[in-house]
């Protein structure tokens, strides 16, 4: 990850990272701290950001405070601010893109339609990236992430055959 981060810095490429699990913060914070200066966009869920907040001395899970604090940590590429995105399951997604916060509602999924939540976070990132690489507004990228995660939790495993994107932001 450090090599990719350094390459991204040298070539002014955007480096995006998903935290992936709270235990990575608990047990490998030193390694995460070494990579973080290269990260332009950081994704994670509420549990991952709660663990990150505790490491930063933020005892209460205030996602806005945590996201802003992470965005202000040292960053190697000063040409763009660090964007921090906190997914919170069925609760709104919180994003910080200095100097503003976004809070984007998650479309409701009836409980009887939820089949399997495994992969929802990764699907969110995939949907987000599909719009991000098109230089779409952050709110639209998040809406695309919500849409793809919503498709994923309605299936066992992941199957997008026959799905046509239909989301709003």
N, C-alpha and C positions, 0 to 999 in steps of 0.2 A: 504494500500500500504506500509505503514511503517513496518507492521508486516511481509509482504512478503519480503521486502527489508532486514530486520534483519535476517529472516530465510535464505535467499539467502547468506548473508554474513557469517553466522555461519556455513553453510554447503558448502561453496565455490561453490554455484550455480550461474549461469548467470541470471541476472535480466535485462529484456528488457522492455522498456516503449515507448508508442506512445503518443506524446503530446496531440493529439486529437482536439484541437481548440485554436485559439489565445486568446479567452476570458479567458481561464484557466490561461494563463500567466498574462493577464491584471488584473484579479480579485482574483486569488488564488496563486499568486507567492510565498507567504510564505509557503504554503502547498507543492507546487512543489519543492521549495528549500529544504524542509525537506526530501523529497524522493530522490532527485537527487544524493546525495552521494552514494546511493546503486545501481544506474543505471549503467549497463555495456554497454548497447546499447540503444541509444536514437533515435527514429524516429520522423519525423515531416515534414510538408510541408513548402513551402517557406513563407507562411503567418505566420505560427506559429513561424518559426525561425526569421522572421523580428520582431515580437513582443518580442521574447526572446532577440534579439540583442539590441533593444531599452532599455529593462530592464537592460542590461549589459552596457549601455552607448555607444553602437555602432550605430550611427545614420543612416548610409547607409547600405542597405541590401547586404553586401558582405558576401556571405554564407560561404566562406572559413574562413574568419576572425571569424564569429560567431561560426561556428562548432569547430574551434580550441579553442576559448575562453571557450566554454561550456565543451569541453573535459578536460580542465585544471582546472575546478572548483573542489573543494574538493571531494575526492572519498574514500569511506570506504574500499573497497577491492583494495589494491595496487598491487595485483598479475596480473592484466591485465588492459590495458588502456581502457578508455571509448571510444567507437565507436559512432560517431555522423553521422546520415544519413539524408540528406535534399532532399526530393523529390520536383520536380518543374514542375509538369504537364508534358507537352510534351518536356520540356527542360531537359538537362542532370541532373542526380542525382549526388549530391556532397556528398562524404563520407570522414570523417577524422578518420583515425586509426593511432594514433601517431606512427611514425613521418611522415606519408605520407597521401597525399590526393589522392582520386580516383575521377574521373569524368566519369561517365558511361552514354553513349547516350541512350536515350529512343527510342525503335523502333517506326517508324512512323506508325500512324494509320490514314488512309484517313478520312477526316471529315464526309463523307457520311456514314461511318461505325460506327461512335460514336452515341450510343443510349442513354446512361445514365452514367454519371460520378460518381454518388453516389456509395460509397463503394470502389472506386479505391485505396484510401490510405490504407484502411484496407486490401484489396486484395493484395496490394504490400507487406505489412508486412507478410501476410500469405504465399505468395510465397517465400519471403526472408527466413522465418523461416523453410520452408520445406527443404531448402538446408543448412541452418545454423546448424540445429540439426544433419546434416550429416558431420559436420566439413569441409564443402566445402569452397573454397576461397571466400573472400568478394565480389569480382567482379561477381562470379557465383551466389552468393546469391542475389545480386542486379538484375542481369539479370533475375533470376527466379521471383523476385518481379515485374519487368517490364512486364514479360510475363503474369502473373496472372492478373495484373491490366489491361493489354490490352484486355484480354478475358472479364473481367468485364465490361469495358466501351462499349463493343460491344453488350451487352445484357440488357434487361430491367429486373431489379432484378439481381440475381446471379444464373447462371446455367452453371455448368462445365460438364454436361453429354456429353459424346462423345468427349471431348477435350483431345488431346494428347499433352503433353508439347513438344514444338519445339522452343527452344531459343538458342541463342549463346551469348557468353560474350567475 
